Every structure is written in C-alpha cells, then in structure tokens.
Amino acid sequence: MTVTATEQLIAPHGGELVDRTGDRPGDAEQLEVVTLTSRELSDLDMLASGALSPLEGFMGREDYERVVEEMRLASGLPWALPVCLAVDKAPDGDRMALADDSGRLIAVLEVEETYEYDKEREAEQCFRTTDDAHPGVARLFAQKPLYLAGRVTVFERAEPPFPELALDPAETRAEFANRGWKRIVGFQTRNPIHRAHEYLTKVALETVDGLLVHPLVGDTKGDDVPVDVRVDCYRTLLDGYYPPDRVLLSSFPAAMRYAGPREAIWHAICRKNYGCSHFIVGRDHAGVGDYYGTYDAQLIFDEFEPHELDIEPMFFEHAVYCKRCEAMVSPKTCPHGGDDHVFLSGTKVREMLGRGELPPVEFSRPEVAEALIRAYAT
C-alpha cells in the first residue's frame, strides 16, 4: 500500500480529522435559532474544520463531566477544556439553527441533550479560581444557565480576519507534506514576538523540519496588543530573521480562555490536529495575572502518561539577553543575573512605545518595535 505524504505526519487526535462542513438544509429558516457568542463562533468554526477533532459538535453531559473532573472525554481520550454551547432553555425540536450576532444562519445542530452545569465547579476545576476578576471566569459566570449538546453541520464559515493566513488543519497538513516536513513544532502566541520568543523558536527549529508560527486571532482581553498589529509584527520578523523554507505563518482562529495549564494542553491537542509533532510551552503559557505559577503549564503535562498526548511538548524557561554572555540565554544556560540581564516588563515596554521610544535591540528587533510604535502612536 502506498503511503501518502500527509500520512507520514502525526495522526489527528483520536485518529481521524473531522470535517463538519456541509450543505445548507432546505428547512434552515424554519428552525428555532440560537445566537452564538463570539467565543462560541470561534469554537464552531474550529469544529467545522477539524481543529477540535475528534469533537463533532458541542459537548454532551458525559464528555463535559469527565473533562471538567479528569481532563478526558468519556472515551478516555485526553481533553482539557469544555467546548460547550450555553442556552437559556431547552429547545422544542430535535434540530436547531445556529446564527452569528448579525442573525445570519451559519449551521444546524442535531439536538442530543440539554443539561445544567455548575459554573463555580467548572471555574475552580478549569481556571483554578472562582475570582470573577479572571477574564475566563467572568465570561463563564456571565453565560446562560444550560448547555445544549449536539453534532453540528456548518454551511456558512466565518469570514477570517486574515484570509491569506487562514489555513484549516487539512491545509496545513498538505503544506507540511508539500514541503517534505515530518517533524513540525507549533508556536502559540497572542503577543508580538520579541527576542526571547525568537530565541526559543529558533532553538526548537534546530531539532525539527519546520516551525508553524500560529498566532491566535480570536477574542483576547482588551489590553492585549490588537491582532492586526501583532500580525504585522509577525510578518516583519519572519521576513527578516527566519529562513522562509523552514517557517509557515498561519492563523489560529481560537478565542483565548486564559485557562493557563489546561489551555496549554488544549492548545497542544489543537496543534496536533494541524499536523504538529511538537509544541512549545514557555513561561506562563495562556496565563493571566498571577493565577498560575510560572511553570504550571509545563507541570500539567506530567498528569498524562508519557507520549499519551502523542504531540511532544518542548519546555522552555524565560529567556533574556545576557551582556556578559553576549547572547540570548535562559537560567539553564547562563550563570549570570541581575544587571547582566536585559529584562523589560510588558508595562515598561508599553510605556516606552507610547513615548515613541525603541526598546533596546537586546529585547526587540527594531523593525518589530517600529511596527508597534506606529500602532501606539495612532
């Protein structure tokens, strides 16, 4: 039997890449309608493309309960976060139409069940806090009181913010195969890539065939750098400082949950579906505030058996520029500290950019800083 190039890549989570796109049913206009939030719309689009394989729709009670308590689906397959649709009441029929906030019908859901859920328990288990100052907890507490479960068929895909970067898992897999890549490391980011990120992605790239720079383009909190600014920075950096035949830039349509450790697992599983064999997990991955320990998002991988997730995490400590080493370093590679290290907080960088000042080249490539200054000055 002939093995295709894509079959030489890592298998999707659960073994098969799901495709939940289909034709618009003739009775769509007659169905009861549920309007989705922006986060639910992101989840729906990822269900359609297979990014959330093996899920075929919004979770039922059995999957939900086991994910919340054990980070597994009912089948026992690892899964870290609920993917659920919140509603006010149970539907009357066995099929529902799903709509975006403009009222446009985009999908049909085959109703399996409607069930109650405990918001406090979900918050405590998934976010490790019930503090509604946490953006993920606040969003959860504001949700409607019931979850509606069922398989979906999406007939109108959302218009992506950057169409030229919007590659579905089947498309990234085809591109990897076309480039002859078998070992691919994925890099999740919701921030501009500064010298520390550049360092760890290049260290990772030394060990694999290719790098997928996969910035999240769904909802983020209000003080994060706007997505169009971030994408401008990614393009600027990749054009000037990475070999083009070793890197692919593509957008990740998910919304941030800010669930820290659990979201690191979820992000890794999603990148496995896109075809990545490895996944970078750095300092405070998907964290917010001080809700998580610096390396909790790495430690959580120990809760699974070796290779159970299949995709291999690559753990990195915080990198800085060392004046004495004259190089980017981490605590694993440098004996120095204090004034020898060039470290700037995010707050300090934003203040400098707001004044039109370039951060030092040891922190940020000038071209990236200039792109940020242009954005902050407008």
N, C-alpha and C positions, 0 to 999 in steps of 0.2 A: 504494500500500500504506500502511495506517495504521501509524504508529509509536507504540507504547505508551510510557507514561511511563517504565517501567523500562528500555526500550531506549535512552532518552536518557542513561542513566548509562554510566559506563565499563564496558567488557566484562570479564567474568571472565578470569582468567589462562588463556591457552590458548583463549579464545573461548566456552566453554560452562561453565555452572555444573553441577558434578557432583552427583548425588543417589545415594548408595549405601545408602539405606534400602530395606527390603523385608520380605516375609513370612517368618515362621519356617518352615524346611523340616521336613517330617514326620519326617525321619531325623536331626534335630539331636542327639538323645540318644544315637544310636549312633556318632557320630563321635569320633575322637580329639580330645582337648581341649588347648588351650594357654591357660594363665592369664596374663593381661596385667598388667604393672606399672601403677602409676597414670599414669606418663607415656605409656605405650603406650595406655592407655584414653583419655587426652585426645586423642592423635593419631587413634585410631579414631573418636571422636565427630566430630572435625573432617573426617575422610574422609567420614563419613556425610552431613554437612551441606553439603559442597561448599566448606568453608573452605580446604581444601587442593587445590582444583581447579588443574590437571587430573588430579591423582592419583586413582586409583580403588581403591587398595589400598597395601599396604606394598611398598616399592621392591625391584625385582629388581637383579641384579648390574650390568647395563649402566647403568641410571639411577644407581645408587649410586656406581659408579666415576667416572662423569663429574661428578656433583655434588661429590664429595669433591675431585676434581682441578681442575675447571673452573667450578664453580657453574652447571652447566647439566644439564638432563635429557638423555637420549640423543637426543631430538628436536632439541636445541639451544636449547630454551626455558630462560630463566634460572630457576635454583632454587638456593637457598643452603645448605640443610641436609638431611642424610638423614632420611627418615621410614621407620624400619625396625622389624621385629619380631624380637627375639632369642630363640633357642630352643637347647635342649641337643642335639637330634638331628633328623635329617630325618624327616618323617612317613612312615607306611606307606601312607596312602591319598592320593587326589587332592583331598580336601576335609578341612578341619579346623574344629572348633568353637572359638570364642574365648570365654573366660569372664573375669569380673571376680574379684577376690580372695575373694569370698564363694562362688565356684563357680557363680554364675548364668550361664547361657549367654546371650550377647548378639549373636553374629554368626557367620557362616560365612565361611571364607577358601578360595578356589579355589587350590590349591597350584600355583605355577608353577615354583619352584626353591628350593633351599636352598643357601647358599653361605657360605664362610669369609670373614672380613674381618680387617683388620689394625687393632687398636684403637689402637696407637701412631700409625699414619699418620692415622687418622681424627681423633684428638685433635690432632695437630700441624696438620693442614690446617684443621679446622673451629674449633678453640678457640685455635689459635696457641700451644699449650703442651701438654706431657705431664705437667705437675705435678698429682699427684692431690689436692693441696690445693684445686684448682679444682673447684667442685661439679659442673660438667658433665663434666669429665674423670673425676672419681671415679665418677659414675654410669655412664659409658661403660665404665670398666675393670671395674666390677662386673657387667656384663652377661654373659649366656650367650654361648657362643662362635660361634654360627652365626646367620645371618639367614634368615628364612623370608619368601618373597615371594609375593604373590598378591592378586587383586582380592577385596574384601570386600563382604558384604551384611549390614547391621546391622539386626536385628529388635527389639532392646531398647536404646533410647537411655539413656545415663546420666542419672540424676536431677541436674539442675543445682543448684548451691548457692544460686542466686538465680533461681528460675523466672521472676519478673516481668522480669528483665533478660536472660534467655537468648533472644536473637534469632538465628536462623540467617541466613546470607547472603541467602537469598531473602526473609526477613522484613525485614532492614534495608533491602534494596533497595526493597521495597514501601513501607516507611515513608518513605524518602527521596523516592520518586516521589509519594506522597500529600502530602508537604509542599511539593512543587514544587522540590526541590533537584536540581541537576545537578552542582554542584561541591561536594564534601564533603571536609573534611580529617579524617583519623583521628589520634587521640592515644592512644598506647600508654602504659600506666602500671602499675607494680607497687608504687607508693608513694603516700601521701597527696599531694594537690595543694596545694602551698604557693604563695606569691605569685609566685615565679619561674615555675612552671608555668602559673599563671593568666595571667600576662603574655604568655607566648609563645602560649598557645592563643587568647587574645583578639586578638593581633596577626595570627595566622593567620586567625582568623574574619573579620577585616576584609576579606579578599580572596576569600572563598568564600561559598557559600549557607548551609552548615551545618557543625557540628562534631560528630563522633562521639567521645565520651569512652568509651574501650574498655578498661577495666581487665582485666588478666589475672587469672583466678580459678583457674587450675590450680596445680600444685605450685610452691612457691618455697622458698628456703632458710630454715632455722629462725629466723634473726634478722630476716627481713623482717617488716614490720607485718602481722598477721593479716588475712585477706581481709575478714572481716565488719567489722572496724574501718575498713579502707580504704573499703569501700562506704558505710559510714555517713558518712565524711568527704566522699566524692564527692557524695552526695545533699545534705548540708548546704551545701556550697559552691555547687552548681548551683542549688539553691533560692533562695539569697540573692544571688548575684552574676552570674548569666548569664541572658540572655533565653530563656525556655523554648521559644519557637518557633524558636530558632536552634541548639539543642543537643539531642542524643539520647544518653542514657546506656544502654549495653548491655554485657554481659559477654563477655569473650574467653576461651574455655574452654581455651586452650593451657597447657601447663606451661612454666615457664622453663627454658631450656637454658644461659643465661649465656654465650652464644657471641659476645657483643659485635658486631663488624662484620657477621658473617654473619647473625646473628639480626636485625639491623636490616633487611637485605634480605628475610629471610623474613617478618618482621612486616609489611613494606610489601606484599609479594605477597599475604599473607593478607587485609590490609585492602582491597586491590583487589578481592578476591572478595566482600567485604562491600559493595562499591559505592563505596568512597572513591576520589576522583580525586587526592587529595594526602595526604601523610603526614608528620607532624612527626618530625624526627630531631634530638634535642638532644645535650647533653653526655653522653658515655659511655653511649650507648644500649645496654641489655641487658648492661652490663659488670658485672664483679665484681672486687674487689681492685684490683691495679694491673697486670692482664694486658694491658690495651689502652690505647692513647693516648687522650687526652681526646676527640679528634675523628676517631678511626679509623673510627667507624661512619658518618661522613659521607663520608670519603675513599673508602670502598669502592664507593660509587655510581659513581665515575669509572671503575671497571673494566668498566662496561657502556656501550654506545653511548647517546648522548643519546636519551631517550624510549623506549629498548628495553624498559624495565620497564613503560612506559605510565603507571603511577602516578607522580606528581611528588613528589620529596622536598622538604620545606621545612626548611632547616638553620637552627638557632639556636645562638648561643653562650650561655654561662651568664649568667643574669640575676640581678641583685641590686637592692636599694633603695639609691639614692644620696641622701644627706642634702643635698648641695648642689644637685643637680638637682631634689630633692623628687619623685622619680618612680622607677618601676622602669626599669632600664637594662641594657644589655649593653656589652661592650667596643666594639661597633660604633657605639654612640650616646652614650657618656659618656667625657669626657676625664679624669675623676677616678679616685680609687682609695684604697687604704689605709683610714684611719679614716673616710673619707667614705662607705664602702660598708658596709651591714649584711649580714654573711655569717656564717652559723652552720653548722658541720658537723653531719652526721647524728648523730654521737656526742654532741655538745653538746646538740642538741635532745632526744635521748632522756634525757639526764641531767636536763634541766630538767623534762621531762614527768614523769619518775619522782619528782621532788620536788614535783609538783603546781604547777609554775610555768608561766605562759603565756609562750611565746616572744614577742618584740616583734612588734607589728602589722605592721611592715615586712617580717617574714619569713613570718608565717602569719596568716590570718584568725582572730580569736578563737574563732569558732564551731567551726572545724576543730581548733584546739588543744584546746578543751574536750572535744571528742569523743575526742581522743587521750588526754587526761588521764584521762578516765573509764575508758578501756581499760587504761591503765598502772597505774591505782590498784587494779584488781581482781585 
